[in-house]
């Protein structure tokens, strides 16, 4: 499964996300596509090098996309630490007023 596919599954399963999260979700999707594309770029460079008998010309390593991706996941509550930070983990006390607001957002989001 690709990172982009896994992101879509996580977003669908995350009932706490709302329209207010749309920009962060799109940024997360873009990062997932970029991370997935890196493997394809490396494979193409290796294939070209094998055909020409030269060294692969792989672009400079991207060492920021994955950590940034993980920060977005956490901020959106798509990791265990992120869910705990948002009070979404089991055993974590949640303010009843916040829970009511969350449920109203979900209902409004489903209603369109």
N, C-alpha and C positions, 0 to 999 in steps of 0.2 A: 504494500500500500504506500502511496506517495504521501509526503508531508501535507500537500494540499488536500488530498482525500481525507486524511486523518483530521485536519482542521475542520473540514465541513462536518464530519461526524461529531466532533466535539461541540461545534456551534449548535448543531441541531439538538444535542442532548442537554445543552445548558439552558435550562428554563429561566434562569435569572437575567439573561441578556435582554435588552430592550432596544428600541430605536435610538436611544441616546448613545448606545455603544456602536452605532453603525460605522463611524469613521475608524475607530480602533479595530473593528472587525475587518474592514477593507484593508487596512494597513497590515494586519496579520495575514490575510489572504495573499497580499502582494509579496510579503516576505516568504511565505510558504512556496509560492511559485518560483521565486528567485532561488531558494535553497534547492528545490527540485531541479531547476534548470542547470545548476552548477554541475551535477553529475552528467548531464547530457553534454555540456560544453567540454568537460574533461574527456568523455568518451570520443567525441568528435575529434579532439586534438590528438588523442592516441591513435585513432583510425587513420587520420591524415599522416601522422608520423610513420605509421607502419607501411602505408602505401609509398611514401617518398623515401623511406629509409633514413629519416632524420629524427632529431629529438622532438618530443611533443612540445608545442608552443601553447602552453596552458597559461591563461591570464593569472595575474597576481592573486594569491589566496585571499578570499574574503573572510576575514576573521571577526566581522561585526554582525553579520546577518543572523547567525544562530543565537548569540546571546540576546540580541534585540528581539528576535522572535520569542524566545523564552520569557522575556520581560513582558511582552504583550500578552502571552498566554496567562501569565500569573496575574497581571492587572485585570484581565477579563474573567478571572476565576476559573480558568481551564486547567489548573494544576491543583494538586492537594494543598500546597501552601497558599495559593491564590484563593481557593475556596475558604480556607481557614481565616485568611485575612479579611475576607468579606463576610465572615460569620455564616458561611453556608455549610460548614462541616457538621457532622453529627456530634452531639455533645457540647456544642458551642451555644451559649445563650444568645438569643437574638431579641432585640427590642421589639415588642409586639407591634408598635406603631410602624417600624421599619418593615416588618413582615407584612403588615396590611398594605403598605405602599407598594411593596414588591408584587404582591398578588394582584393589586389593581393594575399595575403596569403590564403584567402578564395577560390579564383579561383584556385590557385595551389593545395590546399588541395582537392578540388572537382575533379580536373583533375587526381589526383593520383600521 
